Amino acid sequence: MQNKGLIKLFAILFGLVSIYQLSFTFFANKVEDSAKQYAKANVSDNNGRALARYERKYLDSVANKEVVDLWFTQYTYNDIRNKEMNLGLDLKGGINAILQVSVKDILIGLSDDSQNTTFKQALTNADEAQKDSQENYLDLFYKEFEKLSNGSIKLSDPSIFGTKALRDKIDFNKTNEQVKSTLQEEINTSINTAFEVLRSRIDKFGVVQPNIQRIGNSGRIQVELPGAKDIDRVEKLLQSTAELQFWEVHTNADVQNFFFTANAKVAEMLKDDSATEQVKDTAKADNDIDDLLGESADSTKVETQKNLFTYLYPNVAQSPQQVSSLVAQARVQDTAKVNSFLHNKEVRALLPNNLKYTKFLWDYKSQAGADGTEIIGLYAIKSNRKDKAPIDGDVIADAKQEYDQLSKPVVSMLMNGSGTKQWAKMTSENVGKFVAVVLDNYVYTAPVVNGAITGGSTQISGGTMTVNEAQDIATVLKAGKLPAPARIIQAQVVGPSLGKESIDASMWSFGLAIILVLVWMFLYYGRAGIYANIALVVNILFIYGWLASFGAVLTLPGIAGIILTIGMSVDANVIIFERIKEALSGGKNLGEAVEEGFSFKGALSAIIDANITTFLTGVILFIFGTGPIKGFAYTLMLGIGTSLFTAIFITRLFIDGAVAKGTNLTFNTGFSKNWFNNISIEFLQKRKIAYIISGFFITVGLISIFTVGLKQGVDFKGGRSYVVRFDEAMKGNEVAEQLKDVFGTAPEVKTYGSDHQLKITTAFKIDEEGTDVDEQVQNALYNGLKPYLGDTSYENFKPGFEKAGNGIMSYMKVEPTIADDIKQAALWAVLGSLIVVFLYILLRFRKMAYSIGAVVAVFHDVLVVLGVFSLLYKFMPFDMEIGQSFIAAILTVVGYSLNDTVVIFDRIREFTESKNSVTASLVNKALNSTLGRTINTSLTTLLVMLAIFFFGGDSIKGFMFALIIGVVVGTYSSLFVATPIMFDVSKKEENK
């Protein structure tokens, strides 16, 4: 081998750089472990929120202190935390969300809230069409508009987009096509603005290595915040449009008569439901209202009729001292129902003229009620015909978090000149009355005005406002207003407790997998196996060093990808060693045998072909995958590169050194000496039996797929999925029945890992839009599970922060619109990989028979794996969902099966290169000569995967099970499907 010195230098330098980069992770972990110990010493009840606060306090205290001294330079904690390896959500906890910027709202804004009936109907129709379409919203709107208008009205009409604001860009003479291009530019500008606003907010949030990126031109923005613990805070920060408004408000005395008349109207509307209600529920509601009204309930009265006051508790003013801006309260889970009543046309018709344009807005924050449920306040805003606030948030020049005289956090705002005048006028006209500060249609404060405020400053304050909330409000006000609402349409949340458990489990499985491989290689190849093991360890060092150096994110599937490349690294050495053994058996000396084994005509050709096919599947995965799947694909591709280098060059350095010293290398041990020698199996003669076996399993699998079906994951069908941990063992069917009352239909409930943990999947309210829908569903889940949660509060139940007991460990939400896109991308990923591999094999082997054999074998493997999942998903104690992770597993199986097949095909090509035809004897000879490599590689890969399956995290078991089935089936198909098919097709071609 030439340039040995250069290879040694490169390996040493890259190894040193890798160790140096990984050292920052080691030092950062030491500091963070100290922070955890400090937090535990100061928190006695294991409260997750308190632990996080003390951890943050400790880390802030050492942020700029030198914590690492490397003699030639020193580093503070801030320095090393920015250099440590980035862990994904499944290992560190946090949130990964895809936000959809509302193109509909941008269009409404550009039209100046047009009331044109054709325009409004086109928007409504586009909303419906988007649910079952992969087209972007703008194209759907155009189609619907042209269909409805039928040429009678143009987009440039003054009542639509021919407005004063757009007069420089759109005039009445412009065609629809010309208007479309202008609108696309305006929408792109708005989305870019939204992207920059969100980036500014996230930068101030304080997590390490946040990631934000646009997804094409779809109006979607992906945000990943590893390590984020306060999930509520993150979601509010991301979805807040920062639309600040100042309103006058009606008091409780102003609206209480309306509430009583509305109560009678709602009772009339609900009278048909009274027969189904239980007496005790209504009696409880009546008692609650009596308590609020200060009246004593008649204990002999039994009323089963529901009304408005069943859900809404009015704040009745019985004296001037009780006059307040708070007009009523309700339980959080009842807010949607109250909204539907107060927006009902018949109910609103009861409003007197002075309250005609009143709009009811909720408080920004709920509080614990006497019975433990979350109670939220309601306010009556003095709106107008155009729903235009007297003062908008664009008058704010600056905002910052401060403290008031009582040391409570507040948000201080400074207005510009115009705002100062408007604010002075508004406060002077409302002395002794109430005004409300509203942010994103939530009331943050509604105090009484004691006097005119002429200095252009004001505050947002609240009795329970936290420092973080105040900081976030200041952040969104300073970062600016989103041009349109951004809604989370896909989210994955992993709590830090589950992330820590995943790290522990993955380290166990990773360590065990490596030990098993190292031991096996030594037992099978002796001293040569030790050299391969050294190369394997160097390979792992290179992979982690690369990830740390270039800021890549390591995920749980990413670790699986690394472990898979360990098997592939071993595979390369196995192919080389087997070729060397063949050369030695053929009478060549050790030096000649080593030279042949590492040559292109020897093992190198098969190694490169096998790794390229797997690399191509990794590329397809990376292009079409999202989140953790990209992490898996990235580490798989990286591992292939480093594996090739270490297997071919590092191992060669040691073997050449042993040859130069005259060491007697036999490439086997007493344990493996006679394995796979003198094998003569007539594989092709048994192909009809193999076809029957394969046909049977595929037929059974297809019958199951078409009758029983496959269990689609949330990311393919839409919905919400919660992993909830309990203090005691749970029964899934019992919990499902319990949740039926709050969700309307029974959700899917299955044990997840231990019997103390359940995975609950529901489509409840998944089609409803609004930033508060997620909170409503989560609250319903809490109320449904309350009998099993003991004294766990709602705050401690929610995802995020470390859990000492009951609570949501992880959460996933996918709306149906993006679920269709994910499914389509997955389909393209599978088809794309098959096409690319087919073309590569055709190009490499120059015969259609090889490509057909390989692709038929791949289809065979995929169908068998699908059949197994369809047959077993109801019985296995772990998730066997068909989702993005399963697609990643399928593509990995494709890569592995092709890896096996290509090595065999390469040997067949070698044996038949100078022959006129492919004969059965030559094919059998090729299969027998590669059988040792096939079994050896499959066995080491299976050992690795079984280690991950049994000792890895619960979230990856289904993924690993698919890989294990795939490896077994892929090994079988390489011998009994791909090669026989290739032989039969070759014979047909020869006969023609």
N, C-alpha and C positions, 0 to 999 in steps of 0.2 A: 504493500500500500504506500503510495506516494504522499508527501506533505504531512508526515506523521507529526513533525514538530509544530506545524501550524494548527493541526487539529488539537494537539495537547494544549497549546496556548489558548485557543478559543475555549476549550472545555473548562480550563482552570479559571480563565477570566469570567466566563459566564457563570460558573459555579460560585465564584467569590461575589459577583454582583448579586446573584440570587440570594445568597446568605445575608449580604448587607441589606437588601430590600426587605427580606423577611424578618430581619432583626427589629424593624420598626413595629411590626405587628406584635412581636414578643414584648417589647418595652411598653407599647400602648396597653396591651392586655394586663400587664403588671399594675399600671396606674389605675386602670378601670376596675381591677379586682380590689385595689385599695379603696376606691370610691364605694364599691358595693359593701365592703366591710364597715366603712364609716357609716353608711346609711343604715345598715342592720343594727349597729351599735346605738343609733339614735331613734330607731323606730321599734317599738315593742310589739305592735300588733300585726306586723307584716303587711301593712297597708301599702298597696302598689303605688298609689299617687304620692304618698309621703316618702317612700323609698326613692322614687324617681327624683323628687325635689331635693333630697339630701345628696343623692349621687351628683346631681347637677351642681349643687353648691360646692361640693368637694372638687369637682373637675374645673369649675370656674376659678376656684382658689389657686389651682396649680397650672392654669392655662398658659401663663406667661413665665412660669418658673422653669429653670433648667432641671430636667428630670433624667437626662441621659448625657453622660460625658464619655465621648469616644476618643479622648486624648487630643485628636487633631481638630475636633469640633464638638460643640455642645448643642443640644436640642431641648426646646420646651415641649410641653405636652401638646400645644397647638401644632407644633412642627411635626411631631411623630404621628398624631392622629390623622393628619392629611396625607401621610405616607403609608399608613397601615393598609393591609389587604381589605378590600371592600367586600363585605358579606351581604348576600341577598336577603330578601325578606324572610325566607324560610329558615335561615340560620341566625338572623339578628332580630327578626321582628320588624314591623313597620307597615307601610301601606304602599301599594302600587295601584294607581288609578288612571283610568282613561276618561277624560272630560270631553264632552261634546259641546262646543260653542254653538249656541242656537242660531242657525242660519235664518230660521223663521223670524226670530226677533230682530235680526239685523235688517231683513227685508221690511218688516213693519216700521222700523225706525227710519229707513231710507225713504219710505212712502209717507212719512210724517203721520203715521197711524191712519192710513187710508181707510175709509169706510165703504169704498167701492165694493159692491156685492160680488162681482166676478172675482176680484182680487182676494177677498176674504174666503170665498168658497174654494178657490184654487189652493189656498194655504191649508184649508181643512182637508181637502182631498189628498194633498201631498202628504199630510200627517198620516193618513190611513195607508197610503201607498207605500210609505217608507217602512212600515212594519214587516212587509214581505218582499222587500227589494234591496238589492245591493247598490243601486244607483244613489248618487249624492242628492241631497234635498233640493238643491237649486234646479237640477235637471228635471226632477219630478214636478217641481212647481211650474216650470215652463210648459211641460206636457199638459198638465191639468189646466193651466191658464189658456193655452191655445185651443184646447178641447172645448172649454166653456165659452170663450169669447167668440170663437168661430169667425175671426176677422172683424168683428163688430167694434172692438176697442183694442187699442195698442197699449203696450207697457209704458210708452212715453206720454200717455194721457195725463193732463194736470191733476186728475183725481187719483193717480197712482204714483208714478215715479217722475212725472214732469213737474216737480215741486220747486219752490224757490231755492231751497238748499242745494238742489242738483241742477239748477238752470244752466250753469256753466258747462255741464257735462251731458245733460239730456235735454233735448228740445222736442217739440211736438212732431217734427218731421222725421225723427229717427225711427228706423224700423226696429222690430222686436229683436232681430239678430244684433243690431248695433247696441241696443239697450242692454242685451245680455252680457256683452263684453264689458260694458261699463259697470254693471252690477257685480260681475265676477271680480273686477279690480277693487271695488269698494269692499266686497266681502273679504277678499284676501288681506286688504289693509286692516279691516276690523279684527280678523283672526290673528294677524301679526301683532296688533296692539294687545289683544288678549294674552298672547304668548308672553310678551314682554312684561305685562302687568303681573301675570302669574309668576314669572321668573323673579321679578323684584320682590314679591311677597315671600317666595320660597327661600330666597337668599337670606332673608331676615329671620327665618324660622329657627335656624340653629342646628340642623342635622348635618352630619358629616357626609360629604359626597352626594348631594341630592342630584337627581337626574330629571331633566325636563326636555321633551322633544315633540315636534309636530309630527303627525302621522299623515304624510302626503298632503293632498288638498281637500281632505274630508272634513276639515273643521274640528278634528280630534287632536287632543294634546295629551301625551302620556307623562305622568308624573310619578317618580319613584322616590320615596323617602325612607331608606333603611334606617332602622334605629328609632323612628318616631314612635312614641308611646301614647301620647295624648291624641287618640284617633279623632275624637269629636272636634278637637281644636283644629286639626289638619283639614277635616272635611269642611268646616265652616270657613276656614281661610281660603280654601280652593274655590268654593262655590259662591262666596260672597261677591256680588257685583259691585259693592261699595257705593250703592245708590243712597246717598244721605239726603234726608228731607226734614224740614221743620214745619210742624203743623199745629194749628189750634185744635183743642179737643173738647168734646162734650163731657160733662161730669156724669157720675152715676145718677144724680138727681134728675138730669135732663132725660135720660133714656129708660128709667125704671118703669114708667107707665107702658112704654112700648114693649118691654120685656114681658110684662104681665099679659098684654093682649096677644103677643106673639106666642106665649105659652099656651093659651087657649087654642090658637090656630094650629099649632103643632100637635096638640092633643087630638084635635079633630082629624088631622092628617094621619095620625098613628093609630086611630081607634080600631082599625082592622087587625092590628098586631097584638091587641090587648089579651086576646084569648090564649096566646102562646107564652105569655110572660108568667114567671113565677112570682107569687105574692111577696116572698122575702126580699127579692131584688128591688122591687118598687118601694116596699116599705122602708128599706135602707136608704134609697134615694130621697124619699120624703123626709126622713129623719135628718139627712144631711142638709136639706133645704131649710127645714124648721130651725136647725141650729144656726144657719147663716142669717135667717130672718129674726132670730131671737124669740121664736115662738115655741110653744110646747105642743108636740104632736098628740093627737087624740089616739090613745093606745087601743081604743076599740075600733078605730076606723081601718078598714082594709081596702086599699085602692090598687088595682092592678094596671090602670091605664097609664101608659108612658106619655110624657110631654117634654117640652123644651127644658124644664127645670130638672128632669131626670139626668140631663147631661151638663147643663149650665147652671152655675150657682150665682145668682145676681148679688151684687154688693149694694144692698138697699140702704139709702140715706134716710134715717128716721129723725135726723136733726141736722142743723147747719154744720155742726162739728164733724159729722160723718160724710160730708161731701168730699168726693175724691175723684181723681182721673181714672182710677181703676173701677170699671163698671161691672165686672163679673169675673168668675174663675171657672175652670173646668179641668177635668183630668186629661192628661196628655193624650191618652188613647181615644178620648172622645172629641178631640178638636176637629177632626175631619167631619164628624157627624154634625157638630155645632155649626161649622162653616156651611154645610149643605142646607141647614135650616135657615140661617141668616141670609143666605144668597137666594133663597127660594122667592120667586116672584110674588106669590100670595102673601108671604110673610113681610117682604119689603114694602108691599102696598099699604101695610099698616103704619108705616113711618109717617108722622105728621110733616107738614111742609118745611118746618125749621130743621128737621132731621133728614130731609129727603135724600141728600147726597152722602149721608154718613157711611163710612166704611169701618169695619171692625178689624182691628189688628191685634195679634197676640204679643205678649211679652217675649223678649229674646231668650228668657231662661226660666225653666220650671223650678219648683221647690217641692220638698217632701211634704205631703199632707199628713194629717193626723193618723190616717189609717195606713200610711206607708206608701200610698200611690203618689205619683208625681202630679202636682197641681200647677197650672199656668194661668196667668192673668190675661184679661181682655180689656181693650181700650176702644173708645168710639172716636174716630178721627173726623174732624170737620172738613170733608172733602168738597168737591165742586163738580160741575158737569164734565169738565175735561180731566178731572182727577189730577190737577196740576198743583203741586205744593207751593205755598207762598215763598219759600226759600229752598233752593236746591243745594246739593253738596258741592257744586262747582265753585262756590264762593269761598271754600276753605283753602287758605294759603298754607297752613301748617297744622300738624297734629302730633301730639306726643303724650306718653303716659307719665302722669305725675301722681301726687298724693294730696288729698284735701286736709283740712284742719284736724280731722279725726284719724289721719294716717291711713285712710282708705284709698285704694287706687282709683283714679279717674282718668279720663281722656280730655286733655285740654286742647281746644281748637282755636286757631286764630284766623279771622276772616279777612278777605281783601276789602278794598274800599267800598265796592258795591254791596258786598255782604254786610259790612258794618252798618250802612244806612238802613238796609232792609231789616236787619236784626233789631236795631234801635227802634224802628217804627213798630215792628211786631210786638216787642216786649212792652213798649209804652202803651199800646192799645190793649194789652192783656194783663195789666197789673191786677193782682188778686185772682186771676184765672190761671188755667193750666195750658202749657204748651208741651208738645211731644217731640223728642228727637228720634227719628225713625231711620233705621239702617236696613236696607234690603227687606222692607215691609215688616220689620220687627221693631217693636217699641223698646228702646233702650233706657229711656227715662222720660217721665212726664211730670215735671215738678210745677209747683205754683210759682208764678212770677211775682216777686216781691217789689220790683221796681224796674224802670227802663235800664237796659244795658247798652251803653253808648260806646264802649271801648273796642267793640268788634271781637270780643272773646266770649267763649262759652265752654261748658263742660258736658261730657257724657258721664254720668255716674249712676251707680246702683248699689243698693245695700249689700248685695252678694257678689259684686263684680270682683274677679280675681285679677292679680297682676298680669297674668298671661292673657286674659281676655282683653284687658285694657291695652296691652302692647299690640295684640292682634288688630284691634279696631284702629289704633293709630297707624299700624302698618298698612292696612288696606286703604285707609284714607290718603296716606302719603303716596302709596304706590299708584293710586289712581283707580278710576272706575272702569270696570270691564265694559266693552262696547255692547255686549249682549250677555245674557246669563250663560254660565258654564255649568253643566250638570254632569255628575259622575254617572256614566253608563256602564262602566265595568270597574270593579274594585276587588282587590285581594288584600286582606288584612291578616297579619300574623302577630300574635302577642309575643312579648319577649320571653315568657316562660316556655312556650312551645318552641321558640327559636333556640333557646339554650338546650332544651332536650334534644332537638334535632342535631345540634353540634355534637353533643355527647354521644348520641347514637351513631352519627356518621363517623366520628373518630374511632369508636369501637369497631365498626364494620370495616373501616378503611385499614386500621391496624391489623385486624384479623385476616383480611383479604391479602395484604402484602405478605404476612408471615406464611400463609398457606402457599402462596406462589413461590416464595423464596425456598421454602422447605422442599416443595415438589421439584423445582428445577435442580436443586442440589442432589436429591435422591435419584433423579432420572439421568442427569448428565455429569454428575461428579464435579471435578474441578472446572470444566467448561461451564457448568451451571452456576458456579460461584461468580465467574466472569460476567455471565448474563445477569446475575443478581446485582452486581455492582453497577452495571449499565442501567438496570431498572431503577435503582435508588437515585442515580444521577438524573435519570429521566424525570422522576417525580420532583426532584429539586429544581430542575429546569422549568417544569410546568408551573409550579407555585411561584418561583422567582419571576417568571414572565408575568403571571397574573398580578403579582404585587408591584412590579416595575411599571406596568402600563395601565394601572388603575382599573383592571377588569373586575367584574362582580362575580364572586363565587357563590353559587347556589347549590342546593341539595342535588338537583339533577346534574349540575356541573360536576359535583364530586363523583356522581355515578359515571359521568362522561370520562373523568380522569381514571377511575377504576377500570372502565372498559378499555381505555388505551393501555393500561397495564397489561391486560390480556393480549392486546394486539402487539405490544412491544415484545412480550414473551413469544407470540406467534412468529414474529420475524426471526428471532433467535432459533426457534424450533426448526423453521424451514432451513436456515443456514446449517444448523448442526446436523440435520438429517441428510442434507446433501453432502456434507463432509464425511459422514459415516458411510454413505454410498460409495464415495470416491475411495475411501480407505478399504472398503470391502472389494472394490475393483482392482486393488493392487497398487494404488498410488501411495507415495510416501506422505507424511503429515503435511509438509510444506505445500506440496502440489494439491493435496486434498483441501487444505484451507483456502488456497488461491482459487480453486474451482468453486468451493462453496460460496465465497463472497463475490464471485464474478456475475456478470449480467446473464451469461448462459447458464449459470448455476442457479442460485437462489434469488438473486437480485431482481430478475424479471418478474417472477411470481410475487415477490414482496411489493414491488412498485405497483403492479397491476391491482393487487388486492387492496392496497392502501388508497390508491386513487379512487376506486369505486366507493369505498367508505367515506373518503373525503368529499366526494361529490354529493352523497346523501347529506353530509353535514352542511354543505353549502346551501342545499335546498332548504334544510331545516332552519338555517340562520336567516334566509331570505323571507320565508313565510311564517316563521315562528314569532312568538312574542314572549317577553318576560323571561321566566325560568327556562323555557325551551331554547331561547337564544343562548342562554348561559350553557346549556348542555351542548348545543351545536358548537359554540366557541371553544369550549374545553376539548371536545372531541377532535376538532380540526387542529387545534394547537397540539394536542397529544399525539396525533398522527405525525406531525412534523418532528417533534422532539423524539418520538419513538424511533423513527427512521434513522435519525442522526445517532442516537445512542446505540441502537441495535447493530447498525452497520459499521460505525466508526469506533465507538468506545469499546465495544466487545472485541473488535478487530485488534485494537491496540494491545489489549491484554493477551489475546491468543497469539498474536505475532511475537510478543515478548516471550511467551512460554515456548514457542517454536524456536526462537533464536537461542534460548537457554538450553535447548535439547530436552525439555520436559516431555514426558510421555503422556500425551493427551489422547484418551480413548473415546471421549464423548458418550460414555455410558458408565454404569456402575454394576456391581454384582447383582443389585436389585433389578436393573432394567436391561441387562446384557442381551438376553435372548428374546426381548419383546419385539413383536412385529417382524421377526426374521422368517424368511422362506414362506411368506403368506401367498396363497394362490386361490383367492376366492373368485368364482365366476359371477361377477356382479350382473353383467348384462343378461345372462341366462335366467336371472331371477327377476328381471324387470317387470314381467307381466304380473307376478305376485305383488310387487311393489305398487304397480298401477292400481291393482284391485284394493290394496290396503289404503292407499292415498285417496282413491275414489270413494271408498266407504266413509273415511273420516270427513272428507269434504262434503259429501252428501248429507251426513248426519248434522254437520255444522250448518250447512245452508238451510236445512229443514228447521233447525232451532232458530236461526237468524230470522227466517220469514214467519215463524209461528210465535216463539217466545220473544224474539227481538233482542236488542242490545240496550244496556243501561247507559243512556246518554248523560254526560256530565252537565253541570250547570253552564259551562262555557260553550256547549253546543246547543242547548235548548232554552237557555235563559232561566233566571230564578235567583234565589238566594240560598246559600249553604252556610250553616254555622257548625263549628265543632265546639261542643259545650262539655265542660268537665264538671263532675259532681263529687260530693264527698262520700257517696255510697254507690254501690252497684245499681245499675238501672236496667229496666226492661223496655226495649225499643217500642214494642207494640202498645204498651201501657202509656208511654209518653206520647205516642202518636195520637192516641184516642183523647188524651188530656188536651193536646194542642188543637184538636179539631174545633173546639169551642171558640178559640180566638182567631183561627185562620179560616174558618168556614168549612174547609175540607181538611182531612187528615194529611199532614206532611209525610214525607218519606223519612223514616228514622232508622238508623242502623248503628250498631256498636262500632266504634272507631278506635282500634287498638285495644285498650283494656275495657272491662265492662263498666268502668266509672266514667267513660267518655262516649258521647253520642255525636253522630253527624246528622244534622237535621236540615233537610232540603225542602224548600217550599217555593211556590210561584205566587204566593199571596202578595197582591198589589204590585206585581212586577211590571204591569202595563201602565201604572199611574206615574205621572211626572210630578216633580216638585222636590225641593231640597229637604223637606221634612218627612217625606215618605219613608225613607230608610229608618228614621228615628221612630216612626209610628210602628213599623214592622218589628223593630227590635224591642220596643216597649210591649207589644203584644206577645212576643216570645217570652219576655220576662214574666209577664202576668200569667201566661199559660204554664210556665215551669215553676211558678212560685211555691207550690206545695212541696217541691223537692229541693228548694234552695235555702231552707232554714232562714237565718237572719241576714242573708246576703242582700245588700242594698242594690238598687238599680245601677248606681254609679260604679260599684265594684263588679257588677255583672257584665257591664259593657266591655267590648274588646279593648286591648291596650293595657299598659302597666302590668307588672308582675302579679300573678294570681296565687294567693295562699290557699284558696279553696274553690268554691263554685264560681263559674263564669265562662264567658265566651273566649276560647283559646285562639280561634282563627275564624275568618269570615270571608265569604266570596259572594260577589254580586255581579251578574251579567244580564243586561237588558236584552230583550229579544232581537232588537235591531242589530246590535253588534254580535250577538250569538250567531246569526246567519252569516255574517262576514267571517267570523272565526272558522265556522264549519267549511265555508267555501275555500278559505285560504288553506285549510288542512287538506281538502280534496286536491287542490292544485299542488300542494307539497308532495303528496303521494304519487300523483300522475307525473309530475315534473321529474321526480327522482327516477321513476321507471323509464321514462323516455330518455333521460340523460344517460343512464346506465346502459340501456339498450344500444344507443349510438356509440358509446365508448367501447363496448365489447365488440360491436361490429367493426369499428375502426381498428381496434387492436388485433383481433383475430382474423379479420378479413373474410369471415364466413357467416352467412345468415344463421346457420345451424347453431353456432355457439350463442348468438344473441337470443334466439328463440328458446334454447334450453335454459339459459340463465333467467330469462323473464318468466317463463312458465314455472320454474322452481320458486321464483319470488312470489308469484301469484298464489302458488300452492301454499307457501309458508304463511302469507297474509291471511288466506282463507281459513287455514287450520287455527291460527291464533284467534281470529274473530269467532270461529265456531266454539273454541274452548271458552272464551269469555261469555258467549251467549249461553252456553250450557251450565256454567258454574257461578255466574255472578250472584245468583240468589242464595247460594250455599256457602260461599267463602266468607271467612270472618274479616275480610278487608275489602276496601273499595276496588271494584272492577269496572269503573266508569270509562266510557268512550269519550275522551276529551283531548285537549292539546297534549297532555303528557302521554296518552296512549298513542297518538300519532307519532310522537317522538320515538316511542318504543318500537312502533311498526317500522319506521324508517331505519332505526338502528338494526332491527332484525334483517331488513333488506340489505343493509350494508354488510352485516356479518355473514349472511347467507351467500352474498356475492363474493365476499372475501374467500370463503371456503371453495366456492365453485370455480373462481378464477384460478386459484392455485392448482386445482385438478385439471382444468382446461389447459393451463400453461404446460403441464407435464404431458398431456395428450398431444398438444401441438408439437412439443419437442420430439415425441416418439414417432409422430406421423409426418414430420416435416419433409422427409425425403421419399415418402411413400405416395403411391397414386391414389390410395383410398384409405378410409378409416376402417380398420378391422376390429372385430370383437376382441381378439386376443391382445392387440395393442392397447385398446381402451382398458381392458381388465388389468393389464400390466401397469398402466398409469395409475389406476385406482389403488391397486395393491401397494405400489411404491410410495404413494402419498398417504396411505392409511395411518401410519404411525404419526405423521404430522397432524392429520385431521383429528384423530382421537385425542392426542396430547393437547392440542390447542383447545379443543372443545372442553376437555376435562379441566384445564386451568381456568378457562373463562367461566365455566360453571361453578367452580370452587369460589371464585371471586363474587359472582352474582348471588350465590347461596348465602355467603357471608353478609352481603348487604341486605338480602331479603330477610334473614332471621334477626339481624342485629341493627339494621338501619331504622330510620324513622318510619312511623305509621303512614305518613303521607306519600311514601315512595314504594310501598309494598306492591300495589297494583302495577306500577311501572316496571318494577323488577320481575314480577311474576310473568308479565308479557315477554320480557327479555329472556327469562329462563326457558319458557316454552319455545320461544323463537330460536334459541341456540340449539336446543334438542332437535326441533323440526328442521332447522337450517342445515344441521350436520347430516341428518337423514336425507334431506332433499338433494344435497350436493352429490351424494353417492347413488341414490336410487331414483331421482327424478330428473335433475338437470342433465346429468351425463347420459342416461338412457334416451331422453328426449333428443339431445344433441346427436346421438348416434343414429336414431331412427330417421331424423330429418336429413342427416348427411347421406344416409343410404338412399332415401327418396330422391335427393338431388343427384346422386351418382347414377341412379337408374334412369332419370330423365335425360 
